[in-house]
Amino acid sequence: MKTQENSPDGMGRRSFVKVSASAAAGLLISSLEGWALETQVKKVRVAVIGCGSVSNMYLPQLLGSQMIEVVSLCDIKYDRARGQNEKYKAGAKTYPDIDTMLAGVPFDMMVTLTDMQVHEELNRKALLAGKHVWSEKPLANTYAAGKELLDLSKRMKLRLWGAPAVVNSPQFAYMSKTIREGKLGIISSAHAQYGHTGPGWSAFFYEKGGGSMPDLGVYNMTTLTGLLGPARSVMAMLSIVKPERTVDDKGTIKVEAEDNAHILLEHDNNILSHVMCGFNYFDPYGHTAGNQPLHSIQIYGDKGNMRLLGYDWETNGVITETSYDEPPLLASTDKGGYVWQEGARVVGESLVSGIEPKINVEHALHVLEIIEAARKSQQEGKRIKLVSSFPFPVIR
């Protein structure tokens, strides 16, 4: 693999990416500060679209912020919007569809929590209407469409962000610092895994545009690229283990998207990483990490290794081994208030404070390209090169 290419000014590829990433980060901060100062907002008015199960995690975060006011709740199953408004005493206006909501009470940012297949359409409508957007993953159905949304947001002088928020955890920061300080030596390999036996409440997880990668693997892909740098190429093997599923909303359905995936990533400096995810993994902890002892993320260097306890979206600590004689070190057990559902609150508050969050839309787009490339690799049986990148390192 080439690790050095000539840029237009003769600068090495790695140096060029570093400078470009720094410049991009600077522009983002400037634009964010400018928006906050120009509008002099004290609270960001938020509209939530999609009032299903995930909204039960998001709404307490949003409603508990002194910088955010939830003014609209929307769901095509209108009773759900009204029910959540009453349950959380939000005092918001409720709407049965996005067009009605956009024509209703004014708001600044839309939080998209619907079925993943319609995120792209809804996010585009919100941006065209002049709204900032936080989207659950993925923010679009393809990388090209996601890039169009980003370009649109820039033309409209708006902000766009995509889940997940794993880079916010103290454990991510600890692991990043450990790697940057060279405590593990030369990094060569990493592994990540996340799976359970599959959601039973909705068919969209198994339909075209769904799958275990955008639902589960997305967390691990975000963590590994966030720690090791953007992926340069992808090879993958995907399969459907259970061709039929029974779900609450549609009964017995045909599974169209992968429920079993192994993805191999190539990073700079000859580092390789591997992600496995699926809807066929027995795990007694299920969706709740609790005191999960599983090492969901593992990083290996020639002087040490590091293992994340719990999931990268619900972290329990980091174990580091750098000695043949000393016992492993358990560190960074304090979550510092981090929860996976904080993303929309954090970016919403950033619109008031002008402080750029660690979550970056280009990182989300890079992971979206990885997912798309993994599917192409399975179809064509070959390595797929990637074109996207993001400001790295995530934590400076």
Beta strands, then each sheet from edge to edge (+ up, - down):
strand 1: 44-49
strand 2: 68-74
strand 3: 93-95
strand 4: 109-112
strand 5: 132-135
strand 6: 160-162
strand 7: 187-195
strand 8: 231-239
strand 9: 244-247
strand 10: 251-254
strand 11: 260-267
strand 12: 272-278
strand 13: 295-301
strand 14: 305-310
strand 15: 315-321
strand 16: 329-331
strand 17: 384-385
sheet 1: 3+ 2+ 1+ 4+ 5+ 6+
sheet 2: 16+ 15- 14+ 13- 7+ 12+ 11- 8+ 17-
sheet 3: 9+ 10-
end
